[in-house]
Amino acid sequence: MSAITIAARRTVDGIRSVATTLITVCFVFMLVAVGLQVLGRYIVHFNIADFTELATFAQVWMGFLGAGLAMRRGTVFAIESLPAMLPLLYARVLKVAITALSVLFQGLMVYGGSILVEAGFFQTSPTMMIPMWIIYGVIPVGSVYFAFEVILHAIEHWDAPFGNEGMGGDLGEGT
């Protein structure tokens, strides 16, 4: 294993640890906020709209950061039964193309998210008056993290890009 691969894996492991912690904090926060909102509305008869807004923002953060963790765990939607029948050479070419397109898409998300972050410096949320750049900031951050996971997945599965060890013809086998 090369030094670059080891450094990349350690970097992504650190990012993954931070993402897992943030997702856990957001989930617990969202659970408490929604619980307090329900208690306030139905027991005390007092609507606490602030908690609804904060729970929504926590859910957005969970979604963007959770996509990278889902990619890591292999739970992102993919159809791999047909590519798994390809010879290894073709499977690798297809995996590289899919990875490149995924990274390109995430690059577009970073670009669009950066525009939103810039606009968010002049906007606040309706109820809590939180600067929106804090909320929008997860779009480029989560997209970069997802791109790292996609690239690392392609590297780690180079010998069996679609779980296709021993499948397909012998074109490209052993390369």
N, C-alpha and C positions, 0 to 999 in steps of 0.2 A: 504494500500500500504506500502510495507516494506521500511526501510531506504535505503537499497541497491538499490532497484528499483528507488527510488527518486534520489539518488546520480547518478545512471547510466543515468537516464533521463536528469538530469541537465548537466552532462558531455557531453552527446551526443548533447544536445541543444547548448552548447557552441561551440562544434566542428562544428555543423551544421551552426551556425552563421558565423564562420570563413570561412567555405567552401563556403557559399553563397556570402560572400564579395569577396573572391578570384575569384570565377566564374564570378561575375559581372565585376571585374577589368579586368580579362582576356578577357571577351567578348568585353568590350569597347576598350581595347587595340588592340585586333584583328581587330575590325571594323575600327579603326583609321589606323592601319598599312596597312591593305588591301586597304583602301581608298587612302592613300598616295602612295602606290605602283601603283595603277591604274592611279592616277593623274600624277605621275612621268613618267610612261611609255607612256601614250597616249597624255598628254598635253605638258609636258616639254621635252618629248622624252629622258628621262633619267631613266634607269632601277635601281631600288633601291632593290637589292636582300636581303639586310639585313632585310627589313620589311617582306618579304615573310618568311624568316626563323623564325623571331620572332612571326609572326602570327601562324605558324605551331606549335611552342612550346606552345603558349598560348592555342591553340586548344587541344593539348595533356593534358595540365593541366585541361582544362574544362571537357574533357571526363572522366578522372579518378576521379575528385572530383564530377562531375555531376552524376556519377553512384550512389553514396550514396544518393544524394538528390532525384534521381529518385526512389530509393528503398523506401525512406521515403514517397514519394507521391503515391506509389503503381503503378508507371508507368513502372516498370521493367517487361519484358515479362514473363508471367507465364500462365500455363493452370490449371485452378482451378475448372472447371465445374465438372470433375469426382471426384476429392477429396472432393468437397463440398457435394457429396452424401454419403460420408462415415459417419458411426456413430462417435460420438464425440471422443471416445477413440482411434479409428483407425486414425481419422484425426489428433489428437494430436501426435500420434506416427509418422505418416508420416511427420508432420510439424517439429518435433524434428530431424528426419533423414535428411530432406531437409536442415534445418538450420545447422546441423553438417557438411554436405557435402559442403555447401556454405562457412562456416567458414574455413573448411579444404582447399578449393580452394583458398580462400583469403590468408590463411597462406602460400600457395605455391607462390602466387603472391608477398607476402612480402619477402619471401626468394629469389625468382628470381630477384625482384626489388632491393633488398639489394646488390646482386652480381653486378647488373648493376651500382648502385650508387658507389660501390667500384671501378669498372672499370672506371667510369666517372671522378674520380679524376685525371686520366691520359689522358683524352680526352677533346678536345674542339670542339665546333660546327664549321662547315666548313667556314661560312661567318663571324659570329660575334665573334668567338673565345670565346664563353661562356663556362665555365666548364660544361661538360655534367652531372655531378652529380646533378646539379640544375634541369635539365630537368628530369632525371631519378628518382629523389627524390619523385616525385608525385606518382610513382607506389606503393611503400610501404605505403606511407601516405594515398593515396586514398583507398588502399585495407583494411587498418585497419579501416578507416572510414566506408567503405561499410560493413565490418564484424560487427561493432557496430550497424549499422542500421538493419542488418539482425536479430541480436539477439534481439534488442529492438522490432522489428516487431513481432517476435515470442512470446515475453513476452506479448505485448499489445494485441495480438490476440489469447491468450490462450483459451478463452471461445468460440471463433468461428474461428478456425485456417484458414479455407478457406471460411469464410462467410457462415458457415453451421449451423447457429443456427436453431434448430428445424428440421433439415433434417436428413435423414438416420434413422436407426433403434434405438432401445432403449439400445443397448449394449454400455455401457460406458457413458450413459447420466447421467448428474449430478455429474460426478466424477471430 
